[in-house]
């Protein structure tokens, strides 16, 4: 499916609970290609704006991923994102993903019981300890290429032959292909020394506390001083934390959170909805400045969003075409 709104995009991925905050200005365009097969979910997600993501996959699951292509300045769980990074989430771990301006990734989500049993039976290892030691390590180039290739082949083959998911034997083979590829990638780096996240994890915690505080008071136009008081931090410390995690200052973050709240309300608004009422609800009192800020961030006016809300479109999947199709980014 293809999306033209970050809020709709966040809600379009099955079995995930997510919130997206757009950080770079301009119109949004994203694509999700997804399949679910018993204990396994596999998807490819592409976006052409910098987004700050937070969310959870389906309960009781391990999450693995690998970038297809990334631009600089991305962070997954407070670790710098690299071309061959192995992305992981443990069960119940909240996702914090600050995407670069352009991102394209594969992600597999595997039920805990299934993966734990498979790992113990086939390899004789414990997944939880492996994933704790291997968090956000970098795969060898060849290992990363193999992992991408398997995930790409699975998505392409299911698209080319949907009947695969109608038979128990082939469904099991699909699931085991994803499970085995993910576990192989994890095992290939589990012995590497853990990388220190440094101050980034602390700064991410500050950003999340600030976000929760802002969203708890949507009709109050909070200031940086309010954040400083609530978080018991200096303005300078706040500025450093936000710049490090999101690449924007606290003033811009305050505005962006409120603009996203207004956009969600506009998307849900009916014939009786009013741009000015929604703007005021989110603490904007100068309609001209609200419209200017809104258009600069989302690439369209508030009234355009209200009259013509973007729709999620269902696309055909990329056809089975080998490795060359892997880098076809939203053309």
C-alpha positions in Angstrom: 0.0 0.0 0.0 1.1 3.6 -0.6 0.4 6.4 1.8 0.6 10.2 1.7 0.3 11.0 5.4 2.6 10.0 8.3 -0.4 9.5 10.7 -2.2 7.2 8.3 1.0 5.4 7.5 1.6 4.7 11.2 -1.9 3.2 11.4 -1.6 1.1 8.2 0.9 -1.5 9.4 -1.2 -4.5 10.7 -0.6 -5.7 14.3 1.5 -2.7 15.3 0.6 0.2 17.6 2.6 3.3 16.4 2.9 7.0 16.5 4.8 8.9 13.8 6.1 12.5 14.1 7.3 14.0 10.8 10.6 15.9 11.3 11.5 17.1 7.8 9.4 19.6 5.8 7.4 18.6 2.7 4.8 16.2 1.5 5.0 12.6 2.8 5.1 9.5 0.7 5.5 6.0 2.1 5.0 2.4 1.1 4.3 -0.8 3.1 4.5 -4.3 1.7 3.4 -6.8 4.3 2.6 -10.5 4.7 1.6 -12.5 7.8 2.1 -16.3 7.9 1.2 -17.9 11.2 3.9 -17.0 13.8 5.7 -14.7 11.3 5.0 -11.2 10.0 7.3 -9.8 7.3 7.2 -6.3 5.8 9.1 -3.8 3.8 8.7 -0.1 4.8 9.8 2.8 2.7 9.5 6.5 3.5 10.8 9.8 2.0 10.7 12.0 5.1 12.6 12.0 8.4 10.2 10.5 11.0 10.4 9.9 14.7 8.7 6.6 15.4 7.5 5.1 18.6 5.4 2.0 19.0 5.1 -1.7 19.7 4.8 -4.8 17.5 2.3 -7.5 18.3 2.7 -8.8 21.9 5.1 -11.6 22.8 7.3 -11.4 19.8 10.9 -10.8 18.7 11.6 -8.2 16.0 14.5 -8.3 13.5 15.3 -6.0 10.7 17.9 -4.8 8.2 18.1 -1.6 6.1 17.9 -1.9 2.4 19.2 1.6 2.0 19.6 4.5 4.4 20.8 8.0 4.4 22.9 9.3 7.3 21.5 10.6 10.6 19.2 7.7 11.6 18.9 6.0 15.0 17.3 2.7 16.1 16.9 2.3 19.9 19.5 5.1 20.5 22.1 3.4 18.2 23.4 5.0 15.0 21.8 3.3 12.0 24.2 1.9 9.4 23.7 0.2 6.0 24.3 -3.3 7.5 22.9 -2.8 11.0 20.9 -5.7 12.5 17.8 -4.1 14.0 16.3 -5.9 17.0 13.5 -5.5 19.6 13.0 -7.8 22.5 9.5 -8.8 23.7 7.7 -5.8 25.2 10.5 -3.4 24.2 9.1 -0.1 22.9 10.3 1.0 19.5 12.2 4.3 19.1 13.3 4.8 15.5 14.4 8.2 14.2 14.5 7.6 10.5 16.8 9.4 8.1 15.4 11.6 5.3 15.0 8.5 3.1 14.6 5.0 4.6 13.8 1.6 3.2 14.0 -1.4 5.6 12.9 -5.1 5.9 11.4 -6.1 9.3 10.5 -9.6 10.5 8.3 -10.2 13.6 8.4 -13.7 15.1 6.3 -15.1 18.0 8.4 -15.7 21.1 7.3 -19.3 21.7 8.0 -20.3 18.1 11.5 -18.7 17.9 12.5 -19.9 21.4 11.5 -23.5 20.6 13.1 -23.4 17.1 16.4 -22.0 18.5 16.6 -24.5 21.4 15.7 -27.5 19.2 17.7 -26.7 16.1 20.7 -24.8 17.4 20.6 -25.3 21.2 20.7 -21.6 22.1 18.6 -19.1 24.0 17.3 -16.2 21.9 16.8 -13.7 24.7 20.5 -13.8 25.7 21.7 -13.6 22.1 19.5 -10.6 21.3 20.7 -8.8 24.5 24.3 -9.2 23.5 23.8 -8.5 19.8 21.7 -5.3 20.1 22.2 -3.1 17.1 25.5 -4.7 15.9 26.6 -4.4 12.3 26.4 -7.5 10.1 29.3 -8.5 7.8 28.4 -7.2 4.3 27.9 -10.7 3.0 25.7 -11.7 5.9 23.6 -8.6 5.5 23.2 -9.3 1.8 22.1 -12.9 2.4 19.5 -11.7 5.0 18.1 -9.1 2.6 18.0 -11.6 -0.2 16.0 -14.2 1.8 13.4 -11.6 3.0 13.1 -10.2 -0.5 12.6 -13.6 -2.0 9.9 -14.6 0.5 7.9 -11.4 -0.2 8.3 -11.7 -3.9 7.4 -15.4 -4.1 4.3 -15.0 -2.0 3.2 -12.1 -4.3 3.9 -14.2 -7.4 2.1 -17.3 -6.0 -0.5 -16.3 -3.4 -1.5 -19.9 -3.2 1.6 -20.5 -1.1 -0.2 -19.2 1.9 -3.2 -21.5 1.4 -1.4 -24.8 2.1 0.0 -25.9 5.5 3.2 -27.3 4.1 4.1 -24.2 2.1 3.1 -21.8 4.9 5.4 -23.7 7.3 8.2 -23.5 4.7 7.7 -19.7 4.4 7.7 -19.2 8.2 10.8 -21.4 8.7 12.7 -19.5 5.9 12.1 -16.2 7.7 12.9 -17.7 11.1 16.0 -19.4 10.0 17.3 -16.3 8.1 16.7 -14.1 11.2 18.3 -16.5 13.6 21.3 -16.9 11.3 21.8 -13.2 11.1 21.5 -13.0 14.9 24.0 -15.8 15.5 26.5 -14.2 13.1 27.1 -11.2 15.3 26.2 -12.5 18.8 29.8 -12.8 19.8 30.8 -9.2 18.9 31.4 -6.8 21.8 28.4 -4.7 22.7 28.4 -1.1 21.5 27.8 1.6 24.0 24.9 3.9 23.3 26.5 6.7 25.4 24.3 9.7 26.2 21.9 9.0 23.4 19.7 6.7 25.5 19.5 9.3 28.2 18.6 12.0 25.7 15.9 9.8 24.2 14.3 9.3 27.6 14.2 13.1 28.0 12.5 13.5 24.6 9.9 10.9 25.5 9.1 12.5 28.8 8.7 15.8 27.0 6.4 14.3 24.4 4.2 12.8 27.1 4.0 16.1 28.9 3.0 18.0 25.8 0.3 15.5 24.7 -1.2 15.5 28.2 -1.9 19.3 27.7 -3.0 19.6 24.0 -4.9 22.9 24.6 -2.0 24.5 26.5 0.7 26.2 24.3 3.6 25.0 26.4 7.0 26.8 26.3 10.5 25.6 26.6 10.5 27.1 30.1 7.5 24.8 31.0 9.5 21.8 29.7 12.6 22.9 31.7 10.5 23.2 34.9 8.7 19.9 34.4 11.8 17.9 33.5 14.0 19.8 36.0 16.6 20.6 33.3 18.3 23.7 32.0 17.2 25.1 28.6 20.7 24.4 27.3 20.5 20.7 28.4 17.1 20.4 26.7 18.5 21.9 23.5 21.4 19.5 23.5 19.1 16.5 24.1 16.7 17.3 21.3 19.4 18.2 18.9 21.2 14.9 19.6 18.1 12.7 19.2 15.9 14.5 16.7 18.1 17.1 15.0 15.7 19.9 16.0 15.4 22.3 18.9 12.8 22.1 21.7 10.8 25.0 20.3 10.4 23.2 16.9 9.5 20.0 18.7 6.8 21.7 20.7 5.3 23.1 17.5 5.6 19.8 15.5 3.8 17.7 18.2 0.9 20.2 18.2 0.9 20.4 14.4 0.6 16.6 14.2 -2.2 16.6 16.7 -4.1 19.2 14.6 -3.4 17.1 11.5 -4.9 14.0 13.0 -8.0 16.0 14.0 -8.3 17.4 10.5 -8.0 13.9 8.9 -10.9 12.8 11.1 -13.0 15.9 10.7 -16.3 15.8 8.9 -18.4 18.4 7.1 -18.9 20.3 10.4 -15.2 20.5 11.3 -13.5 23.9 11.3 -9.8 24.5 10.7 -9.8 27.4 13.2 -11.5 25.4 15.9 -9.1 22.5 15.5 -6.1 25.0 15.5 -7.4 26.6 18.6 -7.9 23.2 20.3 -4.2 22.6 19.8 -3.1 25.9 21.1 -2.7 27.9 17.9 -4.2 31.4 18.1 -2.7 33.0 15.0 -4.4 31.4 12.0 -2.0 32.8 9.5 1.1 31.4 11.3 -0.7 28.1 11.9 -1.4 27.7 8.2 2.2 28.7 7.4 3.8 26.3 9.8 1.4 23.5 8.7 2.1 23.9 5.0 5.8 24.1 5.6 5.8 20.8 7.4 3.2 18.8 5.5 3.3 20.3 2.1 -0.3 21.3 2.0 -2.7 23.7 3.7 -4.9 22.7 6.6 -8.0 23.4 4.6 -6.7 21.1 1.9 -6.3 18.3 4.4 -9.8 18.8 5.7 -11.4 18.9 2.3 -9.3 16.3 0.5 -7.7 13.9 3.1 -5.1 11.7 1.7 -6.1 8.1 1.2 -4.2 4.8 1.6 -3.9 3.1 -1.8 -3.4 -0.6 -2.3 -0.5 -1.3 -4.7 0.6 -4.4 -6.4 3.7 -5.9 -4.9 7.1 -5.8 -6.6 7.3 -8.8 -8.9 9.7 -11.7 -8.3 12.8 -10.3 -10.0 15.9 -11.2 -8.0 18.3 -8.9 -6.3 17.9 -6.0 -8.8 14.3 -5.4 -7.6 15.6 -5.0 -4.1 16.6 -1.4 -4.6 13.5 -0.2 -6.5 12.6 2.6 -4.1 9.1 4.0 -4.6 9.5 4.9 -8.3 
